[in-house]
Amino acid sequence: MTDNSNTFFLLRHGQATSNVSGLIASADEETRNNPSRLTELGIKQAKIAAEKLLGESIDFIYSSPFKRTMETASIVAERLGLDIKTDKRLSEVNVGVFSGLTVEEYGDYFDGKNRLTTAPNGGESLMDIRARVKDFLDYLNSQHKNKNILIVGHGDVLWMMMSILSGVEGEDMLKTPYIENGEIKKFS
């Protein structure tokens, strides 16, 4: 990845209805009548994140197009006085046949399998996610130099992005700390 001295702030969306229910709200959001949205706590988390970002001189906000990330990004953007750019490369992991099932069922699928390279039927692996977020980061670095860029996304997507920004490869990617709802990670 080309280094253009950009500073990246990664923000996972606030707590959403899918986080509370334990159901996967995956890459088929466009086909759902009732997509996962922020809970009351999730709205509070987004407002707290916005306050924390006030002093960071954010230049751009990029977000996944999903409802819960857009709600989070909108709260932050309003407070910072910025517009939001969406990018499908930041979309939630496509879990294929596990869409709409529980997080536990999805996790059980990976027992005894390589989590980095295994993808469920019709879905994507962590390495697939890593490839698309690397492409996105390369794009940002080709467009911006010496900027503070906020990226609002989803757990696994930001997890793989953090491994890239930290220079972590192979199995060590799975040791990268996971990002919690409403949490901000800074990489410069």
GROMACS elastic network, one bead per residue, 0.5 to 0.9 nm:
[ bonds ]
;  ai    aj funct       b0    kb
    1   134     6  0.75509   500
    1   135     6  0.89135   500
    1   137     6  0.75673   500
    1   138     6  0.59201   500
    1   141     6  0.81528   500
    1   164     6  0.84990   500
    1   165     6  0.89070   500
    2   137     6  0.88964   500
    2   138     6  0.66749   500
    2   141     6  0.65056   500
    2   142     6  0.79589   500
    3     6     6  0.73016   500
    3   138     6  0.89210   500
    3   141     6  0.68318   500
    3   145     6  0.86559   500
    4     7     6  0.89918   500
    4   141     6  0.57048   500
    4   142     6  0.78996   500
    4   144     6  0.72082   500
    4   146     6  0.62865   500
    4   147     6  0.86243   500
    5   141     6  0.84075   500
    5   144     6  0.89343   500
    5   145     6  0.60862   500
    5   147     6  0.73858   500
    5   188     6  0.70739   500
    6   140     6  0.87239   500
    6   141     6  0.71702   500
    6   144     6  0.71871   500
    6   145     6  0.57157   500
    6   148     6  0.59947   500
    6   149     6  0.71748   500
    6   187     6  0.86235   500
    6   188     6  0.65164   500
    7   146     6  0.71866   500
    7   147     6  0.61813   500
    7   149     6  0.61324   500
    7   150     6  0.85504   500
    7   186     6  0.72107   500
    7   187     6  0.56712   500
    8   147     6  0.83480   500
    8   148     6  0.60245   500
    8   150     6  0.59521   500
    8   151     6  0.71843   500
    8   165     6  0.87204   500
    8   185     6  0.81253   500
    8   186     6  0.57843   500
    8   187     6  0.50922   500
    8   188     6  0.63190   500
    9    53     6  0.88479   500
    9    58     6  0.86512   500
    9   148     6  0.73794   500
    9   149     6  0.60297   500
    9   151     6  0.60936   500
    9   152     6  0.84420   500
    9   184     6  0.64416   500
    9   185     6  0.56469   500
    9   187     6  0.63990   500
    9   188     6  0.86552   500
   10   149     6  0.84734   500
   10   150     6  0.59499   500
   10   152     6  0.60968   500
   10   153     6  0.74586   500
   10   158     6  0.69273   500
   10   161     6  0.86974   500
   10   162     6  0.82922   500
   10   179     6  0.88274   500
   10   183     6  0.80291   500
   10   184     6  0.54237   500
   10   185     6  0.51017   500
   10   186     6  0.63912   500
   10   187     6  0.81560   500
   11    14     6  0.86820   500
   11    46     6  0.89997   500
   11    49     6  0.79456   500
   11    72     6  0.88491   500
   11    73     6  0.88284   500
   11   150     6  0.71923   500
   11   151     6  0.60889   500
   11   153     6  0.63670   500
   11   154     6  0.83293   500
   11   158     6  0.80923   500
   11   179     6  0.81943   500
   11   180     6  0.88352   500
   11   181     6  0.80724   500
   11   182     6  0.62987   500
   11   183     6  0.57010   500
   11   185     6  0.66677   500
   11   186     6  0.89930   500
   12    15     6  0.89169   500
   12    69     6  0.76729   500
   12    72     6  0.84788   500
   12   151     6  0.83757   500
   12   152     6  0.57325   500
   12   153     6  0.51093   500
   12   154     6  0.54540   500
   12   155     6  0.63162   500
   12   158     6  0.72852   500
   12   179     6  0.67038   500
   12   180     6  0.65867   500
   12   181     6  0.52989   500
   12   182     6  0.52883   500
   12   183     6  0.58605   500
   12   184     6  0.69212   500
   12   185     6  0.89700   500
   13    16     6  0.77521   500
   13    38     6  0.81080   500
   13    42     6  0.75096   500
   13    45     6  0.83969   500
   13    46     6  0.72269   500
   13    68     6  0.62452   500
   13    69     6  0.50290   500
   13    70     6  0.82978   500
   13    71     6  0.80832   500
   13    72     6  0.55273   500
   13    73     6  0.78332   500
   13   152     6  0.63970   500
   13   153     6  0.60579   500
   13   154     6  0.64272   500
   13   155     6  0.83760   500
   13   180     6  0.86246   500
   13   181     6  0.56401   500
   13   182     6  0.54741   500
   13   183     6  0.80685   500
   14    38     6  0.62730   500
   14    39     6  0.77955   500
   14    41     6  0.73832   500
   14    43     6  0.63676   500
   14    44     6  0.78442   500
   14    45     6  0.54592   500
   14    46     6  0.56390   500
   14    68     6  0.73514   500
   14    69     6  0.77445   500
   14    71     6  0.86367   500
   14    72     6  0.62621   500
   14   180     6  0.85706   500
   14   183     6  0.81264   500
   15    18     6  0.82325   500
   15    19     6  0.62154   500
   15    20     6  0.76008   500
   15    37     6  0.83900   500
   15    38     6  0.57756   500
   15    39     6  0.59557   500
   15    40     6  0.81919   500
   15    41     6  0.62732   500
   15    43     6  0.76990   500
   15    45     6  0.74895   500
   15    46     6  0.88824   500
   15    68     6  0.83293   500
   15   180     6  0.88695   500
   15   181     6  0.54004   500
   15   182     6  0.70519   500
   16    19     6  0.52422   500
   16    20     6  0.66742   500
   16    21     6  0.88770   500
   16    36     6  0.60676   500
   16    37     6  0.51671   500
   16    39     6  0.51695   500
   16    40     6  0.86878   500
   16    41     6  0.83841   500
   16    42     6  0.60861   500
   16    43     6  0.89348   500
   16    68     6  0.64354   500
   16   181     6  0.84930   500
   17    20     6  0.52041   500
   17    21     6  0.61976   500
   17    22     6  0.85229   500
   17    23     6  0.86930   500
   17    35     6  0.87463   500
   17    36     6  0.53336   500
   17    37     6  0.56466   500
   17    38     6  0.61617   500
   17    39     6  0.58704   500
   17    42     6  0.89400   500
   17    68     6  0.88777   500
   18    21     6  0.50635   500
   18    22     6  0.57903   500
   18    23     6  0.52811   500
   18    24     6  0.63524   500
   18    25     6  0.61102   500
   18    35     6  0.86520   500
   18    36     6  0.55143   500
   18    37     6  0.76956   500
   18    38     6  0.88457   500
   19    22     6  0.53441   500
   19    23     6  0.69985   500
   19    24     6  0.80634   500
   19    25     6  0.87366   500
   19    36     6  0.85884   500
   19   181     6  0.89760   500
   20    23     6  0.80516   500
   20    39     6  0.85226   500
   21    24     6  0.87074   500
   21   102     6  0.84208   500
   22   101     6  0.85152   500
   22   102     6  0.56123   500
   22   103     6  0.56805   500
   22   104     6  0.77572   500
   23    99     6  0.83960   500
   23   100     6  0.59773   500
   23   101     6  0.55761   500
   23   103     6  0.57237   500
   23   104     6  0.86075   500
   24    95     6  0.82297   500
   24    98     6  0.75401   500
   24    99     6  0.59174   500
   24   100     6  0.52013   500
   24   101     6  0.57992   500
   24   102     6  0.57196   500
   24   103     6  0.57301   500
   24   106     6  0.83178   500
   25    28     6  0.76524   500
   25    29     6  0.68958   500
   25    35     6  0.72952   500
   25    36     6  0.63829   500
   25    92     6  0.79852   500
   25    99     6  0.67167   500
   25   100     6  0.62437   500
   25   101     6  0.86209   500
   26    29     6  0.63790   500
   26    91     6  0.85047   500
   26    92     6  0.56894   500
   26    93     6  0.61051   500
   26    94     6  0.56093   500
   26    95     6  0.62724   500
   26    96     6  0.82713   500
   26    98     6  0.85882   500
   26    99     6  0.57920   500
   26   100     6  0.74385   500
   27    30     6  0.78796   500
   27    66     6  0.86609   500
   27    91     6  0.68026   500
   27    92     6  0.56161   500
   27    93     6  0.61678   500
   27    95     6  0.72580   500
   27    96     6  0.81898   500
   27    99     6  0.78393   500
   27   123     6  0.89841   500
   28    31     6  0.56394   500
   28    32     6  0.69366   500
   28    94     6  0.76775   500
   28    96     6  0.88687   500
   28    99     6  0.74518   500
   29    32     6  0.52768   500
   29    33     6  0.83639   500
   29    34     6  0.84400   500
   29    35     6  0.58788   500
   29    36     6  0.81837   500
   29    66     6  0.69948   500
   29    67     6  0.83790   500
   30    33     6  0.81626   500
   30    35     6  0.80296   500
   30    66     6  0.84007   500
   31    35     6  0.87569   500
   32    35     6  0.57862   500
   34    37     6  0.84883   500
   35    66     6  0.82864   500
   35    67     6  0.68475   500
   35    68     6  0.82986   500
   36    66     6  0.84686   500
   36    67     6  0.67649   500
   36    68     6  0.62662   500
   37    42     6  0.87046   500
   37    66     6  0.89544   500
   37    67     6  0.59723   500
   37    69     6  0.85155   500
   37    71     6  0.76292   500
   38    41     6  0.76327   500
   38    42     6  0.50059   500
   38    43     6  0.60540   500
   38    67     6  0.82132   500
   38    68     6  0.54826   500
   38    69     6  0.85098   500
   38    71     6  0.70145   500
   38    72     6  0.77244   500
   39    43     6  0.62846   500
   39    44     6  0.86336   500
   40    43     6  0.52342   500
   40    44     6  0.64201   500
   40    45     6  0.87547   500
   41    44     6  0.50148   500
   41    45     6  0.61387   500
   41    46     6  0.86660   500
   42    46     6  0.62137   500
   42    47     6  0.86550   500
   42    68     6  0.88331   500
   42    72     6  0.79310   500
   42   181     6  0.76130   500
   42   182     6  0.71801   500
   43    46     6  0.51341   500
   43    47     6  0.62943   500
   43    48     6  0.87123   500
   43    71     6  0.80720   500
   43    72     6  0.70934   500
   43    75     6  0.79174   500
   44    47     6  0.50987   500
   44    48     6  0.62324   500
   44    49     6  0.86422   500
   44   182     6  0.88265   500
   45    48     6  0.50960   500
   45    49     6  0.61583   500
   45    50     6  0.86151   500
   45    72     6  0.85061   500
   45   181     6  0.76244   500
   45   182     6  0.50732   500
   45   183     6  0.81351   500
   46    49     6  0.50206   500
   46    50     6  0.61534   500
   46    51     6  0.87467   500
   46    71     6  0.84553   500
   46    72     6  0.53495   500
   46    73     6  0.78208   500
   46    74     6  0.89869   500
   46    75     6  0.63367   500
   46    76     6  0.66633   500
   46   181     6  0.89981   500
   46   182     6  0.59264   500
   46   183     6  0.89691   500
   47    50     6  0.50237   500
   47    51     6  0.63824   500
   47    52     6  0.87547   500
   47    72     6  0.82379   500
   47    75     6  0.63795   500
   47    76     6  0.67539   500
   47    79     6  0.83186   500
   48    51     6  0.51833   500
   48    52     6  0.63351   500
   48    53     6  0.87453   500
   48    76     6  0.89705   500
   48   182     6  0.80598   500
   49    52     6  0.50377   500
   49    53     6  0.61953   500
   49    54     6  0.87524   500
   49    76     6  0.71646   500
   49   182     6  0.64965   500
   49   183     6  0.72961   500
   49   184     6  0.71411   500
   50    53     6  0.51298   500
   50    54     6  0.63134   500
   50    73     6  0.89038   500
   50    75     6  0.70732   500
   50    77     6  0.78427   500
   50    78     6  0.87438   500
   50    79     6  0.62876   500
   50    80     6  0.72501   500
   51    54     6  0.52702   500
   51    55     6  0.81167   500
   51    76     6  0.80936   500
   51    79     6  0.76794   500
   51    80     6  0.87226   500
   52    55     6  0.69655   500
   52    56     6  0.79631   500
   52   184     6  0.87899   500
   53    56     6  0.52499   500
   53    57     6  0.76483   500
   53    58     6  0.73547   500
   53    76     6  0.81034   500
   53    80     6  0.79340   500
   53   184     6  0.88571   500
   54    57     6  0.68701   500
   54    58     6  0.78704   500
   54    76     6  0.89841   500
   54    79     6  0.77507   500
   54    80     6  0.63570   500
   55    58     6  0.82640   500
   56   148     6  0.75681   500
   57    80     6  0.87307   500
   57   147     6  0.88684   500
   57   148     6  0.66704   500
   58    61     6  0.75672   500
   58    80     6  0.78128   500
   58    82     6  0.85149   500
   58   147     6  0.76269   500
   58   149     6  0.59062   500
   58   150     6  0.66635   500
   59    82     6  0.78268   500
   59   147     6  0.61312   500
   59   148     6  0.52927   500
   59   149     6  0.59061   500
   59   150     6  0.79177   500
   60    82     6  0.70998   500
   60    83     6  0.74462   500
   60    84     6  0.73628   500
   60    85     6  0.79770   500
   60   147     6  0.79156   500
   60   148     6  0.68418   500
   60   149     6  0.50017   500
   60   150     6  0.61493   500
   60   151     6  0.84829   500
   61    73     6  0.74558   500
   61    76     6  0.88363   500
   61    77     6  0.73070   500
   61    82     6  0.72401   500
   61    83     6  0.67748   500
   61    84     6  0.51014   500
   61    85     6  0.62223   500
   61    86     6  0.84784   500
   61   149     6  0.60587   500
   61   151     6  0.59672   500
   61   152     6  0.75008   500
   62    73     6  0.80656   500
   62    83     6  0.88539   500
   62    84     6  0.57406   500
   62    86     6  0.55024   500
   62    87     6  0.69629   500
   62    90     6  0.85744   500
   62   149     6  0.75780   500
   62   150     6  0.61890   500
   62   152     6  0.62491   500
   62   153     6  0.86337   500
   63    66     6  0.82974   500
   63    69     6  0.64258   500
   63    70     6  0.64819   500
   63    72     6  0.89780   500
   63    73     6  0.65961   500
   63    84     6  0.68259   500
   63    85     6  0.62374   500
   63    87     6  0.62979   500
   63    88     6  0.85005   500
   63    90     6  0.66595   500
   63    91     6  0.84243   500
   63   150     6  0.82815   500
   63   151     6  0.57150   500
   63   153     6  0.60288   500
   64    67     6  0.84507   500
   64    68     6  0.88482   500
   64    69     6  0.59198   500
   64    70     6  0.68437   500
   64    85     6  0.86934   500
   64    86     6  0.56003   500
   64    87     6  0.56750   500
   64    88     6  0.60412   500
   64    89     6  0.73749   500
   64    92     6  0.75913   500
   64   151     6  0.83011   500
   64   152     6  0.64925   500
   64   153     6  0.54971   500
   64   154     6  0.78565   500
   65    68     6  0.85948   500
   65    69     6  0.68382   500
   65    70     6  0.61383   500
   65    85     6  0.89008   500
   65    86     6  0.55042   500
   65    87     6  0.65328   500
   65    88     6  0.63875   500
   65    90     6  0.76641   500
   65    91     6  0.65435   500
   65   153     6  0.89440   500
   66    69     6  0.55191   500
   66    70     6  0.60668   500
   66    71     6  0.85730   500
   66    88     6  0.89125   500
   66    91     6  0.67476   500
   66    92     6  0.77230   500
   66   153     6  0.87366   500
   67    70     6  0.51054   500
   67    71     6  0.59835   500
   67    72     6  0.85547   500
   68    71     6  0.51543   500
   68    72     6  0.62679   500
   68    73     6  0.86220   500
   68   153     6  0.89698   500
   69    72     6  0.50380   500
   69    73     6  0.59827   500
   69    74     6  0.83992   500
   69   152     6  0.61373   500
   69   153     6  0.59415   500
   69   154     6  0.74926   500
   70    74     6  0.58270   500
   70    75     6  0.85354   500
   70    84     6  0.84181   500
   70    86     6  0.83892   500
   70   152     6  0.80000   500
   70   153     6  0.89339   500
   71    74     6  0.51347   500
   71    75     6  0.63969   500
   71    76     6  0.88370   500
   72    75     6  0.53890   500
   72    76     6  0.65063   500
   72    77     6  0.86520   500
   72   152     6  0.75135   500
   72   182     6  0.84345   500
   73    76     6  0.51372   500
   73    77     6  0.58404   500
   73    78     6  0.84463   500
   73    84     6  0.70629   500
   73   151     6  0.86378   500
   73   152     6  0.62587   500
   74    78     6  0.59589   500
   74    79     6  0.85339   500
   74    83     6  0.83855   500
   74    84     6  0.73865   500
   75    78     6  0.54087   500
   75    79     6  0.64785   500
   75    80     6  0.88131   500
   76    79     6  0.52323   500
   76    80     6  0.61394   500
   76    81     6  0.83722   500
   76    82     6  0.83760   500
   77    80     6  0.50609   500
   77    81     6  0.56008   500
   77    83     6  0.61077   500
   77    84     6  0.67951   500
   78    81     6  0.51191   500
   78    82     6  0.65840   500
   78    83     6  0.81142   500
   79    82     6  0.80343   500
   80    83     6  0.89832   500
   86    89     6  0.89273   500
   86    90     6  0.80683   500
   87    90     6  0.57813   500
   87    91     6  0.74967   500
   87   136     6  0.83600   500
   88    91     6  0.51414   500
   88    92     6  0.88528   500
   89    92     6  0.86630   500
   89   129     6  0.84321   500
   89   132     6  0.57677   500
   89   133     6  0.61815   500
   89   135     6  0.81411   500
   89   136     6  0.64556   500
   89   157     6  0.89745   500
   90    93     6  0.87944   500
   90   129     6  0.89455   500
   90   132     6  0.80640   500
   90   133     6  0.68155   500
   90   136     6  0.79590   500
   90   151     6  0.84965   500
   90   152     6  0.81103   500
   90   153     6  0.60529   500
   90   154     6  0.76282   500
   90   157     6  0.67103   500
   90   158     6  0.83715   500
   91    94     6  0.83486   500
   91   153     6  0.71838   500
   91   154     6  0.73336   500
   91   157     6  0.75880   500
   92    95     6  0.88318   500
   92   153     6  0.75793   500
   92   154     6  0.57477   500
   92   155     6  0.80439   500
   92   156     6  0.75917   500
   92   157     6  0.66002   500
   93    96     6  0.89603   500
   93   123     6  0.78496   500
   93   124     6  0.68424   500
   93   125     6  0.82575   500
   93   126     6  0.83028   500
   93   129     6  0.68927   500
   93   154     6  0.81126   500
   93   155     6  0.88878   500
   93   156     6  0.68286   500
   93   157     6  0.67274   500
   94    98     6  0.88341   500
   94    99     6  0.78087   500
   94   120     6  0.89512   500
   94   122     6  0.78388   500
   94   124     6  0.56066   500
   94   125     6  0.84595   500
   94   129     6  0.88790   500
   95    98     6  0.54009   500
   95    99     6  0.57208   500
   95   106     6  0.78773   500
   95   119     6  0.76970   500
   95   120     6  0.63761   500
   95   121     6  0.80333   500
   95   122     6  0.72713   500
   95   124     6  0.63895   500
   95   125     6  0.84503   500
   96    99     6  0.58436   500
   96   119     6  0.82491   500
   96   120     6  0.59264   500
   96   121     6  0.55700   500
   96   124     6  0.73583   500
   97   100     6  0.85312   500
   97   101     6  0.85110   500
   97   120     6  0.66945   500
   97   121     6  0.58186   500
   97   122     6  0.62989   500
   97   123     6  0.71677   500
   98   101     6  0.53250   500
   98   102     6  0.77053   500
   98   103     6  0.86162   500
   98   105     6  0.76588   500
   98   106     6  0.61052   500
   98   120     6  0.75883   500
   98   121     6  0.84981   500
   98   123     6  0.84357   500
   99   102     6  0.83383   500
   99   106     6  0.88159   500
  101   104     6  0.84125   500
  101   105     6  0.67627   500
  101   106     6  0.73705   500
  102   105     6  0.52479   500
  102   106     6  0.64490   500
  102   107     6  0.86769   500
  103   106     6  0.51124   500
  103   107     6  0.61160   500
  103   108     6  0.86185   500
  104   107     6  0.50366   500
  104   108     6  0.60957   500
  104   109     6  0.87236   500
  105   108     6  0.51177   500
  105   109     6  0.64734   500
  106   109     6  0.53286   500
  106   110     6  0.73571   500
  106   120     6  0.87361   500
  107   110     6  0.56745   500
  107   111     6  0.73487   500
  108   111     6  0.54682   500
  109   112     6  0.85292   500
  109   113     6  0.80102   500
  109   120     6  0.79364   500
  110   113     6  0.50167   500
  110   114     6  0.70963   500
  110   115     6  0.61225   500
  110   118     6  0.76668   500
  110   119     6  0.89179   500
  110   120     6  0.88716   500
  111   114     6  0.84243   500
  111   115     6  0.85825   500
  112   115     6  0.87683   500
  113   116     6  0.87885   500
  113   117     6  0.85306   500
  113   118     6  0.67029   500
  114   117     6  0.57466   500
  114   118     6  0.56934   500
  115   118     6  0.54997   500
  115   119     6  0.79915   500
  115   125     6  0.72124   500
  115   126     6  0.68968   500
  115   127     6  0.89106   500
  115   174     6  0.84349   500
  116   119     6  0.84185   500
  116   125     6  0.60497   500
  116   127     6  0.55547   500
  116   128     6  0.86140   500
  116   170     6  0.82832   500
  116   171     6  0.76839   500
  116   173     6  0.85117   500
  116   174     6  0.79660   500
  117   124     6  0.86652   500
  117   125     6  0.53771   500
  117   126     6  0.64399   500
  117   127     6  0.58843   500
  117   128     6  0.79433   500
  118   124     6  0.77724   500
  118   125     6  0.53330   500
  118   126     6  0.77715   500
  118   127     6  0.86186   500
  119   122     6  0.77494   500
  119   123     6  0.55808   500
  119   126     6  0.78758   500
  119   128     6  0.86535   500
  120   123     6  0.50975   500
  120   124     6  0.67643   500
  120   125     6  0.76275   500
  121   124     6  0.83107   500
  124   127     6  0.79659   500
  124   128     6  0.56824   500
  124   129     6  0.69318   500
  125   128     6  0.50380   500
  125   129     6  0.64426   500
  125   130     6  0.86152   500
  126   130     6  0.60554   500
  126   131     6  0.86254   500
  126   156     6  0.76369   500
  126   157     6  0.83025   500
  126   160     6  0.71582   500
  127   131     6  0.61350   500
  127   132     6  0.87294   500
  127   160     6  0.81450   500
  128   131     6  0.51823   500
  128   132     6  0.64992   500
  128   133     6  0.88082   500
  129   132     6  0.52973   500
  129   133     6  0.62295   500
  129   134     6  0.84848   500
  129   156     6  0.79947   500
  129   157     6  0.62986   500
  129   160     6  0.69176   500
  129   161     6  0.86971   500
  130   133     6  0.52534   500
  130   134     6  0.59456   500
  130   135     6  0.85162   500
  130   157     6  0.74260   500
  130   159     6  0.88632   500
  130   160     6  0.52441   500
  130   161     6  0.66390   500
  130   163     6  0.85694   500
  130   164     6  0.78228   500
  131   134     6  0.51376   500
  131   135     6  0.62264   500
  131   136     6  0.87079   500
  131   160     6  0.89548   500
  132   135     6  0.50561   500
  132   136     6  0.63032   500
  132   137     6  0.87852   500
  133   137     6  0.61195   500
  133   138     6  0.84684   500
  133   157     6  0.72215   500
  133   158     6  0.83919   500
  133   160     6  0.74818   500
  133   161     6  0.60808   500
  133   164     6  0.87191   500
  134   137     6  0.50684   500
  134   138     6  0.60682   500
  134   139     6  0.84715   500
  134   160     6  0.87615   500
  134   161     6  0.71031   500
  134   164     6  0.71775   500
  135   138     6  0.51229   500
  135   139     6  0.61796   500
  135   140     6  0.87647   500
  136   140     6  0.62899   500
  136   141     6  0.86963   500
  137   140     6  0.50212   500
  137   141     6  0.61822   500
  137   142     6  0.85579   500
  137   161     6  0.82771   500
  138   141     6  0.51306   500
  138   142     6  0.61796   500
  138   143     6  0.87405   500
  139   142     6  0.50662   500
  139   143     6  0.63316   500
  139   144     6  0.86852   500
  140   143     6  0.51186   500
  140   144     6  0.59031   500
  140   145     6  0.86928   500
  140   149     6  0.87807   500
  141   144     6  0.53119   500
  141   145     6  0.66054   500
  142   145     6  0.78739   500
  144   147     6  0.63025   500
  148   188     6  0.88765   500
  151   158     6  0.86786   500
  152   158     6  0.85116   500
  153   156     6  0.88660   500
  153   157     6  0.67723   500
  153   158     6  0.62732   500
  154   157     6  0.54083   500
  154   158     6  0.59307   500
  154   159     6  0.83345   500
  154   179     6  0.87718   500
  154   181     6  0.86041   500
  155   158     6  0.53980   500
  155   159     6  0.59505   500
  155   160     6  0.87557   500
  155   178     6  0.70932   500
  155   179     6  0.60894   500
  155   180     6  0.72033   500
  155   181     6  0.78922   500
  156   160     6  0.62654   500
  156   161     6  0.85448   500
  156   178     6  0.79422   500
  156   179     6  0.85028   500
  157   160     6  0.54328   500
  157   161     6  0.62896   500
  157   162     6  0.87250   500
  158   162     6  0.59581   500
  158   163     6  0.85679   500
  158   178     6  0.82867   500
  158   179     6  0.72591   500
  159   162     6  0.51759   500
  159   163     6  0.64799   500
  159   164     6  0.89604   500
  159   173     6  0.84200   500
  159   174     6  0.86923   500
  159   176     6  0.70644   500
  159   177     6  0.74799   500
  159   178     6  0.57941   500
  159   179     6  0.66480   500
  160   163     6  0.51159   500
  160   164     6  0.65263   500
  160   165     6  0.88277   500
  160   173     6  0.73303   500
  160   174     6  0.87912   500
  160   176     6  0.84023   500
  161   164     6  0.51701   500
  161   165     6  0.62455   500
  161   166     6  0.85343   500
  162   165     6  0.50330   500
  162   166     6  0.58994   500
  162   167     6  0.83901   500
  162   168     6  0.84256   500
  162   173     6  0.87943   500
  162   176     6  0.73351   500
  162   177     6  0.85591   500
  162   178     6  0.88243   500
  162   185     6  0.83880   500
  162   187     6  0.82574   500
  163   166     6  0.50847   500
  163   167     6  0.60291   500
  163   169     6  0.71566   500
  163   172     6  0.85341   500
  163   173     6  0.56375   500
  163   174     6  0.85566   500
  163   175     6  0.89956   500
  163   176     6  0.62359   500
  164   167     6  0.50718   500
  164   168     6  0.60888   500
  164   169     6  0.76902   500
  164   173     6  0.85903   500
  165   168     6  0.78113   500
  165   187     6  0.67179   500
  165   188     6  0.85734   500
  166   176     6  0.86590   500
  166   187     6  0.78763   500
  168   171     6  0.87648   500
  168   172     6  0.62532   500
  168   173     6  0.56858   500
  168   176     6  0.78979   500
  169   172     6  0.58852   500
  169   173     6  0.56641   500
  170   173     6  0.58337   500
  170   174     6  0.81723   500
  171   174     6  0.57892   500
  171   175     6  0.75914   500
  172   175     6  0.51914   500
  172   176     6  0.69718   500
  173   176     6  0.53692   500
  174   177     6  0.81044   500
  174   178     6  0.89815   500
  175   178     6  0.84941   500
  179   182     6  0.84446   500
  179   183     6  0.62387   500
  179   184     6  0.77635   500
  179   185     6  0.77435   500
  180   183     6  0.52869   500
  180   184     6  0.84411   500
  181   184     6  0.88858   500
